[in-house]
């Protein structure tokens, strides 16, 4: 296993069964079939909640804003979907979103 963090390694071997947001010494990453999922922003779930994943495949705990996945568009605070938030959110371009329980209506 290389140190460039493209794969999830355990005991010196790639774990091709890794399908989750998992902790590595470099941070929390989103893995599918053992490979870091790079190139596309998304929102994915693990046992601790739903998280914003940047294009580098890493959970971005500093991100607050709007992000989407195959289940919809979500309001993110500090990297995590805030299912308790209902109200409006205005992005940096002035677009206003109506949010209901963390989901963009």
Backbone torsions as a table, in degrees:
resi	resn	phi	psi	omega
1	UNK	NA	137.1	-178.8
2	UNK	-89.2	166.6	-179.0
3	UNK	-91.8	4.1	-178.4
4	UNK	-83.3	2.1	175.1
5	UNK	57.0	53.2	169.6
6	UNK	-95.9	-21.6	-175.0
7	UNK	-128.8	154.2	175.5
8	UNK	-92.6	114.1	-175.7
9	UNK	-109.2	139.8	173.7
10	UNK	-135.1	130.1	-179.5
11	UNK	53.4	38.4	176.0
12	UNK	80.0	5.3	-179.5
13	UNK	-128.3	149.8	174.8
14	UNK	-67.7	131.9	174.8
15	UNK	-96.0	96.3	-177.5
16	UNK	-71.0	-8.5	177.1
17	UNK	-90.5	1.3	-179.9
18	UNK	-73.7	109.5	-179.9
19	UNK	-134.8	76.4	-172.9
20	UNK	-171.9	176.2	167.7
21	UNK	-91.5	116.1	-171.9
22	UNK	-127.5	150.5	178.6
23	UNK	-82.3	137.4	171.6
24	UNK	-129.8	167.7	176.1
25	UNK	-59.3	-20.5	178.6
26	UNK	-90.4	-5.6	-179.9
27	UNK	131.0	-169.5	179.8
28	UNK	-91.3	129.7	-178.5
29	UNK	-130.7	155.3	177.9
30	UNK	-96.9	117.9	-177.9
31	UNK	-113.4	141.5	170.9
32	UNK	-130.1	124.5	-177.4
33	UNK	50.8	38.1	176.9
34	UNK	83.5	-6.6	-176.5
35	UNK	-107.5	138.4	175.2
36	UNK	-63.6	131.6	179.3
37	UNK	-88.2	104.7	-176.8
38	UNK	-112.9	161.6	170.5
39	UNK	100.2	-11.9	-177.1
40	UNK	-146.1	131.8	172.4
41	UNK	-67.8	144.8	177.6
42	UNK	-157.1	174.5	173.3
43	UNK	-125.3	124.3	-177.0
44	UNK	-135.4	162.7	-173.5
45	UNK	-112.1	145.3	163.5
46	UNK	-135.2	-170.6	-174.9
47	UNK	-66.4	-12.2	-179.2
48	UNK	-101.7	0.9	179.5
49	UNK	136.9	-168.0	178.2
50	UNK	-105.5	131.4	-169.9
51	UNK	-126.4	147.9	173.4
52	UNK	-80.4	127.1	178.5
53	UNK	-112.6	121.7	178.5
54	UNK	-76.2	177.0	-178.0
55	UNK	-65.4	-14.3	177.2
56	UNK	-88.1	1.4	179.3
57	UNK	84.3	2.4	-175.0
58	UNK	-101.6	142.5	172.4
59	UNK	-64.3	128.6	-179.6
60	UNK	-104.5	94.8	-178.3
61	UNK	-70.0	-10.5	178.3
62	UNK	-93.0	-5.7	-176.3
63	UNK	-82.3	130.2	169.2
64	UNK	-133.3	129.6	-177.3
65	UNK	157.9	-149.6	-175.7
66	UNK	-113.1	134.8	177.1
67	UNK	-148.5	158.2	-174.2
68	UNK	-125.7	158.8	167.9
69	UNK	-144.6	-169.7	-177.6
70	UNK	-66.3	-13.0	-179.2
71	UNK	-97.8	-5.8	179.3
72	UNK	143.0	-163.3	-179.9
73	UNK	-118.3	138.0	-166.5
74	UNK	-129.6	153.5	173.3
75	UNK	-93.8	120.8	-175.8
76	UNK	-109.7	134.4	171.5
77	UNK	-125.6	123.5	178.8
78	UNK	51.2	42.6	174.8
79	UNK	86.8	-6.5	-174.0
80	UNK	-124.4	140.1	174.9
81	UNK	-62.1	130.0	178.1
82	UNK	-99.1	93.3	-179.6
83	UNK	-72.0	-10.6	179.8
84	UNK	-88.8	-8.3	-175.7
85	UNK	-90.8	129.4	169.2
86	UNK	-133.2	131.6	-177.7
87	UNK	156.9	-148.8	179.1
88	UNK	-118.7	158.9	175.7
89	UNK	-140.7	132.1	177.2
90	UNK	-109.9	123.9	-179.5
91	UNK	-82.8	179.3	-175.6
92	UNK	-65.9	-15.7	178.0
93	UNK	-96.1	3.4	179.0
94	UNK	87.5	2.6	178.0
95	UNK	-75.5	133.4	-178.4
96	UNK	-105.7	130.9	-179.8
97	UNK	-111.3	139.8	173.4
98	UNK	-95.6	121.2	-174.5
99	UNK	-112.7	133.9	174.8
100	UNK	-129.5	114.3	-179.2
101	UNK	50.8	44.6	177.0
102	UNK	83.8	-10.6	-177.4
103	UNK	-102.0	134.5	176.6
104	UNK	-72.5	122.3	-177.4
105	UNK	-77.9	NA	NA
